Amino acid sequence: MDVKSRQDKVDGLEAIKEKALDMAAQGKDSLEVRDFVTNAKKELAFQVPDEEAFSKAAKAAGKFKKSKEK
């Protein structure tokens, strides 16, 4: 992941954190805050994908699948 993408991801995570803290301060239910954070992180992953992490995860899944087939 290049520096700009990494910074965009950090900025996005900071924005999610600020919104979640604001929701909690407004008295929102903890389940609602958690759902917001989960959905926002998924959306951020689509907006700023980490191809390196995806590649590593795909390789690990492939190795695991092969080990289970034996």
Buried (B, 14 or more C-beta within 10 A) or exposed (E): BEEEEEEBBEEBBEEBEEBBEEBEEEEEEEEEBEEBBEEBEEEBBEEBEBEEEEEEEEEEEEEEEEEEEE
